Amino acid sequence: MPPLPRSIRNRNEKYSKNVTKRGQVPIGKAADHEDEFPVSKPLIAFFMFVVIGSSLVQILNLFSKGAPPIGEDPMADAGQQGPMPGEE
């Protein structure tokens, strides 16, 4: 097996000391990061607004149309466009 390049050997020696220090290794760059969301808060608020707003609009449309009286077919007036061709 050929010898490892010097840079790889140096990194190996530097980090091999950390193997036996479980939980006591200095954090380094990870300490600089806070718990950040991958999506910004304004974008989450916008999506919440869209989802909740569209559901409220659907609910309002449902109640504004009202339910048909009992016994009446709700789809009865859907086909009232006139006779079909050849159906006179």
C-alpha positions as MATLAB code, in Angstrom:
seq = 'MPPLPRSIRNRNEKYSKNVTKRGQVPIGKAADHEDEFPVSKPLIAFFMFVVIGSSLVQILNLFSKGAPPIGEDPMADAGQQGPMPGEE';
ca = [
       0.000    0.000    0.000;
       1.497    3.402   -0.939;
       2.127    5.881    1.852;
      -0.572    8.471    2.515;
       0.010   12.078    1.511;
       1.227   14.352    4.297;
      -2.022   16.381    4.472;
      -4.085   13.256    5.037;
      -1.697   11.977    7.701;
      -1.799   15.331    9.528;
      -5.598   15.411    9.525;
      -5.718   11.798   10.652;
      -3.419   12.533   13.608;
      -5.345   15.671   14.523;
      -8.729   13.946   14.668;
      -7.603   10.542   15.966;
      -7.174   12.090   19.420;
     -10.895   12.910   19.475;
     -11.971    9.282   19.092;
     -11.513    8.441   22.779;
     -12.970   11.734   24.098;
     -16.626   10.883   23.489;
     -18.763   13.885   24.415;
     -15.825   16.038   25.492;
     -14.621   17.152   22.078;
     -14.778   20.917   21.488;
     -17.617   21.749   19.154;
     -15.799   24.289   16.984;
     -17.803   25.672   14.087;
     -20.951   23.837   15.142;
     -21.194   26.114   18.177;
     -21.611   29.127   15.896;
     -24.797   27.735   14.396;
     -28.038   28.188   16.232;
     -31.059   26.040   15.593;
     -32.183   27.649   12.372;
     -35.153   26.619   10.287;
     -34.421   25.852    6.645;
     -37.397   28.096    5.772;
     -37.766   31.660    7.014;
     -40.551   32.620    9.418;
     -42.223   35.068    6.978;
     -42.461   32.310    4.381;
     -44.059   29.956    6.913;
     -46.506   32.725    7.883;
     -47.386   33.265    4.210;
     -48.100   29.565    3.679;
     -50.210   29.452    6.850;
     -52.159   32.488    5.596;
     -52.786   30.853    2.233;
     -53.820   27.490    3.665;
     -56.044   28.856    6.442;
     -57.472   31.584    4.208;
     -58.378   29.183    1.422;
     -60.051   26.818    3.873;
     -62.089   29.705    5.313;
     -63.152   30.764    1.813;
     -64.243   27.211    1.042;
     -66.254   27.028    4.264;
     -67.911   30.380    3.535;
     -68.776   29.259    0.002;
     -70.276   26.070    1.358;
     -72.548   27.918    3.762;
     -73.441   30.766    1.409;
     -74.854   28.398   -1.214;
     -76.956   26.618    1.373;
     -78.178   23.070    1.289;
     -81.032   22.070   -1.035;
     -84.341   21.221    0.616;
     -84.766   17.646    1.755;
     -85.976   15.387   -1.029;
     -84.721   17.640   -3.839;
     -81.952   16.356   -6.076;
     -78.965   18.740   -5.777;
     -77.818   17.870   -9.304;
     -81.254   18.230  -10.913;
     -80.575   21.684  -12.340;
     -77.061   20.843  -13.542;
     -78.211   19.509  -16.900;
     -80.852   22.167  -17.764;
     -79.065   23.510  -20.829;
     -81.619   22.351  -23.385;
     -82.168   19.172  -25.366;
     -79.235   17.293  -26.726;
     -78.883   17.102  -30.535;
     -81.018   14.293  -31.899;
     -83.066   14.155  -28.688;
     -86.241   16.027  -29.597;
];
